[in-house]
Amino acid sequence: MDADRLVREYLQLGLEFDRLEEGFVDAFTGDPELRRQVENSPAPSPEDLARRAGQLRRELTSTDLPGERAAFIDVHLRALECSGRKFAGEDVGFVDEVEAYFDVRIERGDEDHYREAHRKMSDELPGPGSLTERIQAHRAADEIPPDRLHECVEAFSSALRDLVRDRYPLPESEVVNYEIVGDKPWSGFNYYLGDYRSTVAINSDLKQHMANLPRLIAHEAYPGHHTEHCRKEAGLVGAGQLEQTIFLVNTPQCLMAEGLADLALESIVGPGWGRWAQDIYADLGLRFDGEKAEKLSAASGQLLGVRQDSALMLHDQGRSHDDVAEFLQRWTLSTPERARQMLRFQSSSLWRAYTSTYVEGYRLLGGWLAEVPVGTERSERFRRLLDEPLVPTTLRSAA
């Protein structure tokens, strides 16, 4: 099959999945006529979509697409084939499902690591009461007053944008608009609109904390999702790699993007981000202990696998929602409401496997970045994540 035709059929296939589950296409900046064509066609069957994904995988080997592009499309077609089978009602084991979607094999974490994280957090927050009580009291004191949230968001967005533009140039016309929303299963979400524009939605149902806000803005905007979309649109799409005009949920794209975004704050600010954030809050008249926040963040990073463990409990072991919520409360030291919010995300038909993108993405990309020293070499590796069509297998083979 002609390479251009195969890419177009890949894009059409991805758009058709959005007819089965709205939101499956996270972003599409390609041919609007193709989207209209799909929207005005009869709804496809999941069995047909799975069959076509497998057929395109077989035909991919006969195209003249360069190896990197062919490898990218291949693992995404594999993910789409699995999604079609799942939508058709086929019983696919959860671990196999995650592997097909994200090109990683998952397993339960080590609770000894979680206990060590709790010990470190306890050392940072000494005093009476249980660790859960101390953590929740600390988080309550760290909440951003709702009437100050917008100016805090704008302050960190501006500061991070300046840093990113200095290191990873962006088109002059790029812009991010922020809005506050409710009744969502996530804390923040980037809607990339194309032409270097994003809307970042922040969930008002969840308390926003001073310690987390810099990470949230870095994750969703600078140098996270928005920055990656802009640079890939300017670079890869501009060079004719039209497969990059679509971003599909439950594909390796997501694991790479979430890993990049979760590493964004440390990558652009580096060690000492707590004091950097403290100075910005001070300019806004807000008190914030940046050093303590950074230490607590490092300790809580050892709890990364808890959410994936809970997904395995729910979908692999068939444990009850009450059991999983209790597990989340115990290890994340969260309130019952926050645990139920996490469980809501994992119970969504669209998002149930997505937790692994944060856990395994952070581990894989973080390990790959850590292979080189902090400084120019690591900045260059992060640039590759922003600019190149890398997939998990690429990073593992380069290790």
Phi and psi in degrees as a GROMACS rama.xvg file:
@    title "Ramachandran Plot"
@    xaxis  label "Phi"
@    yaxis  label "Psi"
@TYPE xy
-59.7484  138.421  ASP-2
-59.9925  -44.1879  ALA-3
-62.7803  -38.9128  ASP-4
-66.9095  -40.4736  ARG-5
-63.6485  -42.5244  LEU-6
-62.1153  -41.8136  VAL-7
-63.1844  -40.2824  ARG-8
-68.4711  -33.2503  GLU-9
-62.806  -44.9408  TYR-10
-63.1318  -43.5578  LEU-11
-62.6974  -41.7994  GLN-12
-60.4337  -45.9019  LEU-13
-60.8732  -42.795  GLY-14
-64.6454  -34.0977  LEU-15
-68.5093  -27.7059  GLU-16
-64.1102  -28.4527  PHE-17
-68.272  -19.3606  ASP-18
-74.1805  -25.9629  ARG-19
-80.8693  -39.5433  LEU-20
-145.264  108.178  GLU-21
-61.4259  132.018  GLU-22
104.138  -9.2073  GLY-23
-63.0451  -36.8805  PHE-24
-87.776  109.333  VAL-25
-74.1527  -37.8205  ASP-26
-155.583  142.013  ALA-27
-142.436  119.882  PHE-28
-119.605  18.5334  THR-29
-90.5476  -151.422  GLY-30
-61.6329  113.54  ASP-31
-64.3059  -26.3989  PRO-32
-66.3939  -37.7742  GLU-33
-63.335  -41.6022  LEU-34
-64.3002  -43.4487  ARG-35
-61.8719  -39.9062  ARG-36
-59.6767  -44.7989  GLN-37
-67.1817  -42.5901  VAL-38
-65.5665  -28.8253  GLU-39
-95.2519  3.58152  ASN-40
-94.1031  160.725  SER-41
-59.0453  145.777  PRO-42
-60.507  133.889  ALA-43
-77.8196  164.468  PRO-44
-93.486  144.754  SER-45
-62.1612  -34.0819  PRO-46
-60.9991  -40.5337  GLU-47
-67.6028  -39.3109  ASP-48
-65.1718  -41.1961  LEU-49
-63.0334  -43.5835  ALA-50
-62.0744  -44.2468  ARG-51
-67.1526  -35.738  ARG-52
-62.2002  -44.0791  ALA-53
-64.3776  -39.2501  GLY-54
-65.145  -42.5064  GLN-55
-64.0739  -35.497  LEU-56
-60.0331  -42.9276  ARG-57
-67.952  -37.9429  ARG-58
-75.5622  -19.6457  GLU-59
-59.023  -34.0748  LEU-60
-67.411  -18.9391  THR-61
-97.9325  3.25982  SER-62
-88.0428  169.668  THR-63
-101.203  24.0945  ASP-64
-64.1691  137.889  LEU-65
-58.0695  154.999  PRO-66
-54.4657  -42.1757  GLY-67
-65.6139  -41.3738  GLU-68
-70.3947  -40.5807  ARG-69
-63.1645  -41.3268  ALA-70
-64.2895  -39.1824  ALA-71
-62.0464  -50.7699  PHE-72
-66.0329  -37.1051  ILE-73
-59.4789  -50.3533  ASP-74
-69.5402  -25.1933  VAL-75
-77.0498  -35.7618  HIS-76
-65.5931  -36.8225  LEU-77
-61.3083  -42.3714  ARG-78
-63.7506  -42.571  ALA-79
-66.8662  -35.8693  LEU-80
-61.5247  -42.1313  GLU-81
-66.2006  -41.5961  CYS-82
-59.733  -42.1046  SER-83
-60.7125  -42.4787  GLY-84
-64.0456  -41.1052  ARG-85
-65.2997  -44.7553  LYS-86
-61.2869  -29.9196  PHE-87
-77.761  -3.8124  ALA-88
93.4371  8.3384  GLY-89
-70.0382  141.108  GLU-90
-83.1218  104.396  ASP-91
-113.394  126.269  VAL-92
-56.8757  144.697  GLY-93
-61.1746  -42.6538  PHE-94
-63.6888  -41.0809  VAL-95
-67.2323  -36.7608  ASP-96
-61.1754  -48.089  GLU-97
-61.5261  -41.4122  VAL-98
-63.5469  -42.7953  GLU-99
-65.1486  -38.8048  ALA-100
-70.2266  -46.8895  TYR-101
-117.229  0.383689  PHE-102
65.6104  33.2886  ASP-103
-139.971  153.899  VAL-104
-110.072  123.019  ARG-105
-104.447  158.806  ILE-106
-152.763  166.465  GLU-107
-64.2951  149.107  ARG-108
-83.0902  -179.891  GLY-109
-102.597  116.434  ASP-110
-67.2197  -18.8928  GLU-111
-63.0039  -35.0674  ASP-112
-66.21  -36.0752  HIS-113
-69.2862  -38.9083  TYR-114
-64.0821  -40.1407  ARG-115
-63.225  -39.5892  GLU-116
-61.6901  -41.5204  ALA-117
-63.3501  -39.0112  HIS-118
-62.3165  -43.9375  ARG-119
-63.9092  -41.2688  LYS-120
-66.6831  -36.9448  MET-121
-64.7304  -38.0537  SER-122
-63.7436  -34.0505  ASP-123
-77.9805  -21.5083  GLU-124
-127.897  66.8068  LEU-125
-70.1762  161.582  PRO-126
137.358  -178.49  GLY-127
-73.9791  163.911  PRO-128
89.4031  165.177  GLY-129
-70.4895  163.393  SER-130
-60.7  -40.0263  LEU-131
-58.6052  -44.5448  THR-132
-64.0039  -41.7671  GLU-133
-67.4591  -41.9023  ARG-134
-63.5779  -45.1211  ILE-135
-67.4794  -35.3968  GLN-136
-65.9173  -41.3644  ALA-137
-62.731  -43.2671  HIS-138
-65.5935  -37.8081  ARG-139
-62.466  -40.7627  ALA-140
-70.7  -19.7187  ALA-141
-91.4649  -2.36938  ASP-142
-65.4921  141.271  GLU-143
-83.3537  125.925  ILE-144
-54.7462  130.324  PRO-145
-51.4214  -35.7036  PRO-146
-76.8446  -5.80822  ASP-147
-107.113  -4.99756  ARG-148
-60.6214  -45.4956  LEU-149
-61.0835  -45.0106  HIS-150
-69.235  -31.5256  GLU-151
-66.3011  -43.3088  CYS-152
-58.9247  -47.5774  VAL-153
-65.1052  -37.1218  GLU-154
-64.7436  -46.0654  ALA-155
-72.4551  -34.8075  PHE-156
-61.7091  -43.9305  SER-157
-64.7963  -45.1743  SER-158
-64.4219  -43.3534  ALA-159
-70.5155  -36.6868  LEU-160
-60.712  -41.2372  ARG-161
-62.4384  -42.2964  ASP-162
-64.2493  -42.9512  LEU-163
-66.7567  -45.3779  VAL-164
-61.9366  -29.8234  ARG-165
-72.6025  -33.7971  ASP-166
-100.369  -38.5639  ARG-167
-128.799  85.0819  TYR-168
-50.6944  142.064  PRO-169
-121.091  156.586  LEU-170
-58.5511  143.909  PRO-171
-58.9066  -28.6073  GLU-172
-85.2395  -2.2802  SER-173
-66.6691  147.4  GLU-174
-156.565  146.808  VAL-175
-121.675  129.382  VAL-176
-109.278  139.64  ASN-177
-110.585  142.215  TYR-178
-141.303  151.076  GLU-179
-100.613  128.224  ILE-180
-129.483  173.787  VAL-181
-139.152  175.571  GLY-182
56.4226  49.1418  ASP-183
-125.808  151.936  LYS-184
-83.6461  1.70822  PRO-185
-124.594  166.341  TRP-186
-87.2401  -31.4429  SER-187
-153.374  155.541  GLY-188
-151.111  136.529  PHE-189
-100.661  122.444  ASN-190
-103.627  104.373  TYR-191
-85.3114  126.251  TYR-192
-102.76  -4.48757  LEU-193
86.9682  167.552  GLY-194
55.8906  33.5348  ASP-195
66.7598  32.2062  TYR-196
-123.101  139.198  ARG-197
-134.505  150.841  SER-198
-113.366  124.943  THR-199
-106.41  119.177  VAL-200
-97.5904  134.278  ALA-201
-116.328  128.032  ILE-202
-77.2226  116.667  ASN-203
-77.7048  -12.2489  SER-204
-69.4669  -21.9449  ASP-205
-104.97  137.173  LEU-206
-64.3434  133.145  LYS-207
-95.9117  132.852  GLN-208
-111.378  148.037  HIS-209
-60.4877  -37.7464  MET-210
-67.2481  -28.2487  ALA-211
-96.764  -22.7855  ASN-212
-60.0109  -44.1181  LEU-213
-58.1864  -38.8894  PRO-214
-67.3546  -39.6213  ARG-215
-63.0297  -44.7585  LEU-216
-68.0172  -40.6102  ILE-217
-61.5939  -42.1075  ALA-218
-63.604  -49.9705  HIS-219
-82.5143  -25.2755  GLU-220
-126.63  -73.3324  ALA-221
-126.144  110.647  TYR-222
-104.506  38.0142  PRO-223
-86.565  -127.797  GLY-224
-57.2806  -48.5898  HIS-225
-60.0576  -45.6537  HIS-226
-62.8361  -43.3689  THR-227
-61.8426  -47.1214  GLU-228
-58.2261  -45.6694  HIS-229
-60.8414  -47.5378  CYS-230
-71.1382  -34.3688  ARG-231
-71.9927  -35.1346  LYS-232
-65.1501  -43.4358  GLU-233
-70.073  -38.1577  ALA-234
-91.5404  -68.6821  GLY-235
-68.9831  -49.3307  LEU-236
-65.4824  -39.7944  VAL-237
-60.8153  -26.3686  GLY-238
-91.2775  4.95476  ALA-239
98.7958  5.72232  GLY-240
-85.2548  79.2213  GLN-241
-70.6278  -16.1757  LEU-242
-61.1325  -19.2637  GLU-243
-83.032  1.18006  GLN-244
-82.6548  -5.36524  THR-245
-123.326  140.918  ILE-246
-127.673  117.235  PHE-247
-112.876  134.115  LEU-248
-66.0895  149.818  VAL-249
61.8405  46.6453  ASN-250
-138.606  165.981  THR-251
-57.7691  -25.1559  PRO-252
-50.549  -41.3497  GLN-253
-67.8329  -44.2911  CYS-254
-61.5178  -43.5299  LEU-255
-64.1648  -43.7232  MET-256
-67.806  -41.855  ALA-257
-71.5064  -37.0446  GLU-258
-62.3292  -45.7174  GLY-259
-57.6652  -47.6513  LEU-260
-67.9131  -35.9807  ALA-261
-70.323  -20.4394  ASP-262
-97.071  3.05143  LEU-263
-65.6804  -44.9016  ALA-264
-64.4781  -48.9334  LEU-265
-64.3191  -30.8136  GLU-266
-73.6564  -35.0277  SER-267
-93.5794  -32.9277  ILE-268
-100.123  -42.1507  VAL-269
86.3193  -172.262  GLY-270
-56.2509  139.618  PRO-271
95.7114  9.84696  GLY-272
-62.4161  -25.5812  TRP-273
-64.1732  -47.5206  GLY-274
-66.7931  -35.6664  ARG-275
-59.1823  -46.8272  TRP-276
-66.8064  -36.4455  ALA-277
-58.7618  -41.6037  GLN-278
-64.9812  -37.9203  ASP-279
-67.9903  -43.661  ILE-280
-62.7948  -37.8754  TYR-281
-60.6919  -38.8594  ALA-282
-62.8978  -23.6077  ASP-283
-93.9898  0.773203  LEU-284
80.0717  22.424  GLY-285
-113.55  136.978  LEU-286
-89.0913  133.124  ARG-287
-151.564  127.508  PHE-288
-91.1903  92.7765  ASP-289
-65.9437  -38.1046  GLY-290
-64.2929  -44.4531  GLU-291
-63.8498  -41.8181  LYS-292
-60.6269  -40.2702  ALA-293
-68.3725  -39.5785  GLU-294
-66.9292  -42.7494  LYS-295
-64.7539  -36.9443  LEU-296
-63.9258  -42.2191  SER-297
-63.9397  -40.899  ALA-298
-67.4691  -45.0465  ALA-299
-68.2762  -18.1575  SER-300
-60.0137  -25.4696  GLY-301
-73.0867  -7.31069  GLN-302
-95.0076  10.2773  LEU-303
-53.971  -39.5103  LEU-304
-76.9084  -7.5014  GLY-305
-60.2931  -44.6728  VAL-306
-64.6011  -37.7659  ARG-307
-69.0814  -38.9256  GLN-308
-58.5218  -41.1018  ASP-309
-66.5296  -36.1537  SER-310
-65.6773  -38.9648  ALA-311
-64.3954  -41.4028  LEU-312
-58.1837  -44.0122  MET-313
-73.2225  -47.6543  LEU-314
-102.041  -21.6815  HIS-315
-100.604  -39.4262  ASP-316
-99.0864  -10.6329  GLN-317
70.4187  27.9001  GLY-318
-72.2254  158.011  ARG-319
-74.7123  160.606  SER-320
-61.1262  -37.2524  HIS-321
-64.3277  -42.2394  ASP-322
-62.8902  -43.4277  ASP-323
-68.7765  -41.5108  VAL-324
-61.9395  -40.5862  ALA-325
-63.7486  -41.3689  GLU-326
-60.8482  -45.1868  PHE-327
-63.8934  -43.5027  LEU-328
-59.795  -44.4767  GLN-329
-62.1635  -49.1928  ARG-330
-89.5352  -30.4464  TRP-331
-89.5649  -5.26606  THR-332
58.9292  36.6782  LEU-333
-100.54  168.182  SER-334
-74.2074  160.99  THR-335
-56.6167  -37.4128  PRO-336
-65.2073  -43.0003  GLU-337
-67.1405  -39.2319  ARG-338
-61.9919  -41.7583  ALA-339
-66.6191  -32.4257  ARG-340
-65.562  -42.7968  GLN-341
-62.7165  -40.7524  MET-342
-66.128  -35.327  LEU-343
-60.5707  -42.6266  ARG-344
-60.4988  -45.0708  PHE-345
-73.8063  -16.554  GLN-346
-90.4278  -10.4556  SER-347
-67.0872  136.82  SER-348
-61.3014  -33.1324  SER-349
-81.878  -36.6647  LEU-350
-103.744  3.13672  TRP-351
-60.6567  -32.8957  ARG-352
-92.6886  -7.84787  ALA-353
-67.4061  -24.9726  TYR-354
-51.7181  -35.0137  THR-355
-64.4133  -22.3258  SER-356
-65.3661  -35.9998  THR-357
-73.7437  -44.1064  TYR-358
-70.1293  -57.2964  VAL-359
-75.4904  -30.1951  GLU-360
-64.7617  -44.6455  GLY-361
-63.018  -42.9385  TYR-362
-65.325  -48.6372  ARG-363
-67.135  -51.6731  LEU-364
-70.6236  -37.1233  LEU-365
-62.8054  -42.4584  GLY-366
-64.2658  -39.0792  GLY-367
-66.442  -42.1935  TRP-368
-65.941  -37.7453  LEU-369
-71.3507  -8.73988  ALA-370
-68.8653  -18.1454  GLU-371
-119.626  156.235  VAL-372
-66.3507  155.479  PRO-373
-61.2731  137.841  VAL-374
129.737  -144.533  GLY-375
-61.2375  -41.9509  THR-376
-63.9355  -41.6128  GLU-377
-72.04  -36.1999  ARG-378
-60.821  -37.7292  SER-379
-67.1687  -39.0803  GLU-380
-65.4495  -40.2252  ARG-381
-64.5971  -37.2065  PHE-382
-59.936  -39.0194  ARG-383
-61.7078  -38.8336  ARG-384
-62.5236  -38.0082  LEU-385
-69.6001  -34.3247  LEU-386
-108.032  -21.7546  ASP-387
-109.687  153.457  GLU-388
-81.9907  60.9302  PRO-389
-80.9089  151.397  LEU-390
-131.785  163.909  VAL-391
-51.5481  -41.7259  PRO-392
-59.4901  -35.2947  THR-393
-58.8059  -46.7477  THR-394
-69.7197  -38.7851  LEU-395
-66.5286  -37.8174  ARG-396
-72.2936  -23.3089  SER-397
-84.058  -12.793  ALA-398
